[in-house]
Amino acid sequence: MARVSPLVVLPPVIFAAVAGLFLGGMFRGSDDLPSQFIGQPAPPLPEASLPGKAPLTDEMLRSGEVTLVNFWASWCPPCRAEHPVLKELAAEGYRVAGVNFRDEEGAALGYLEDEGDPFLGSAFDPQGRTAVDWGVTAPPETFIVDGDGTVLYRYVGPLVGSQYEQQFLPALAEAMGEDLTR
């Protein structure tokens, strides 16, 4: 019987282990990335806004009303997938604020013109510095901010699908003091 060298078996075993780790990482939910800002005052917003759009100010996050702060970019496919949901939330009366980051001004403005603008205010963060301050890892990410400017919840990923329905919507209802049994 021929003897199999460990050098022949070892590479496929290592590959399978690494692939398993990557696969497991892909299916982590948004709760696996807790924000250090939960229960803390919201970090500062960029001073710049998209031209022709209402600016987003820190005072808007301390208006006494719950605000959704959405970090997005025109080049981001998941941001495009969630955009109809943001428009729907705004139409239902939720305060939706946008922080456009790592984007080009013209592309962002063109996108909002073509797809509709759900944002009560739009901050512009072309270098992504504010996104870093908020702990944003990649767009889209949405924060629920209480009326006093306290970060209540962080949602990583597009606001679509069952995870959105099972995690984000209950967190939003709780922040708004709404009854989930309706």
C-alpha positions in Angstrom: 0.0 0.0 0.0 1.4 3.4 -1.0 2.0 5.9 1.8 0.5 9.4 1.4 2.7 12.3 2.2 1.4 14.8 4.8 2.5 17.5 2.3 -0.2 16.3 -0.1 -3.0 16.3 2.5 -2.1 19.4 4.5 -2.9 22.1 1.8 -6.5 21.0 1.2 -7.1 20.7 4.9 -5.7 24.3 5.5 -7.8 25.6 2.6 -11.0 24.0 3.9 -10.4 25.5 7.4 -9.8 29.0 6.0 -12.8 28.7 3.7 -15.0 27.6 6.6 -13.8 30.7 8.6 -14.6 33.0 5.7 -18.0 31.4 5.2 -18.9 31.7 8.8 -17.9 35.4 8.8 -20.2 36.1 5.8 -23.2 34.9 7.8 -22.7 37.0 10.9 -25.6 39.2 11.8 -25.4 42.9 12.5 -25.5 42.2 16.2 -22.0 40.8 15.9 -20.7 44.4 15.3 -21.9 46.3 18.4 -21.3 50.0 18.4 -19.3 51.6 21.1 -21.7 54.5 20.8 -24.8 52.8 22.0 -26.1 54.8 24.9 -23.6 57.6 24.2 -24.0 61.0 22.6 -23.9 60.8 18.8 -20.5 61.8 17.4 -20.2 65.1 15.5 -21.5 65.3 11.9 -19.6 66.8 9.0 -20.0 70.5 8.6 -20.2 70.2 4.8 -23.5 69.4 3.1 -24.4 68.4 -0.4 -25.0 71.6 -2.5 -28.6 72.6 -2.8 -29.6 70.1 0.0 -30.6 71.0 3.5 -27.6 70.7 5.8 -27.6 68.1 8.5 -26.6 69.6 11.9 -25.9 68.2 15.3 -28.8 70.3 16.6 -31.1 68.2 14.3 -30.1 65.1 16.3 -31.1 66.9 19.5 -34.5 68.2 18.3 -36.5 66.1 20.7 -37.4 63.6 18.0 -36.0 60.2 17.0 -33.8 60.5 13.9 -32.4 57.8 11.6 -28.9 58.6 10.5 -28.1 56.7 7.3 -24.5 56.5 5.9 -24.7 55.9 2.2 -22.9 56.3 -1.1 -24.1 56.4 -4.7 -21.6 53.8 -5.8 -22.9 51.3 -3.2 -25.3 48.6 -4.5 -26.7 47.7 -1.1 -27.4 51.5 -0.5 -29.3 51.5 -3.8 -31.3 48.4 -2.7 -32.4 50.0 0.6 -33.2 53.4 -0.9 -36.9 52.7 -1.5 -37.2 51.7 2.2 -35.6 55.0 3.2 -38.2 56.8 1.0 -41.0 54.8 2.5 -39.8 55.5 6.1 -39.6 59.2 5.3 -43.1 59.1 3.8 -44.4 57.4 6.9 -43.1 60.4 8.9 -39.8 59.1 10.3 -37.0 61.6 10.4 -34.3 60.2 8.0 -31.0 62.0 7.8 -28.3 61.1 5.3 -24.5 61.2 5.5 -23.0 60.7 2.0 -19.4 59.5 2.3 -16.5 58.5 0.2 -18.5 59.7 -2.8 -18.2 62.4 -5.4 -20.5 65.3 -5.0 -22.0 65.2 -8.6 -22.6 61.4 -8.4 -24.4 61.8 -5.0 -26.5 64.7 -6.2 -27.4 62.9 -9.5 -28.4 59.8 -7.5 -30.8 61.8 -5.2 -32.2 63.6 -8.3 -32.9 60.3 -10.1 -34.0 58.2 -7.2 -35.6 60.7 -4.9 -34.3 62.4 -1.7 -35.7 60.9 1.5 -33.3 62.9 3.7 -34.4 65.9 5.9 -30.7 66.9 5.9 -27.7 65.7 4.0 -24.1 65.8 5.3 -21.2 65.3 2.9 -18.1 63.3 4.1 -16.0 62.8 0.9 -13.0 61.5 2.8 -15.0 59.3 5.2 -13.6 60.9 8.3 -17.0 61.2 10.0 -17.8 57.6 9.1 -14.7 56.6 11.0 -15.8 58.7 14.0 -19.1 56.9 14.0 -17.5 53.5 13.7 -19.0 52.8 10.2 -17.3 49.9 8.6 -18.9 50.0 5.2 -22.1 51.5 3.7 -24.9 51.3 4.3 -25.2 51.6 8.1 -28.1 53.2 9.9 -28.2 54.5 13.4 -31.3 55.2 15.5 -30.7 58.4 17.5 -32.9 59.5 20.4 -34.3 63.0 20.5 -31.6 64.1 22.9 -28.8 62.9 20.5 -28.1 59.5 22.2 -27.3 56.6 19.9 -29.8 53.9 20.6 -29.1 51.3 17.9 -26.8 50.5 15.0 -27.8 48.5 12.0 -25.1 47.3 9.6 -26.2 46.5 6.1 -29.2 47.5 3.8 -32.6 48.0 5.4 -34.2 45.1 3.5 -35.1 41.5 4.1 -35.9 39.5 7.2 -33.0 40.8 9.3 -34.3 44.3 8.8 -37.8 43.2 9.7 -36.7 41.1 12.8 -34.1 43.5 14.2 -34.3 47.0 12.9 -38.0 47.5 12.8 -38.5 46.4 16.5 -35.6 48.6 17.6 -37.2 51.5 15.7 -40.7 50.8 17.2 -39.1 50.7 20.7 -37.3 54.0 20.1 -40.6 55.5 19.0 -42.5 54.0 21.9 -44.8 52.2 19.5 -46.7 49.0 20.2 -45.4 46.1 18.1 -48.6 44.1 18.4 -50.5 46.4 16.0 
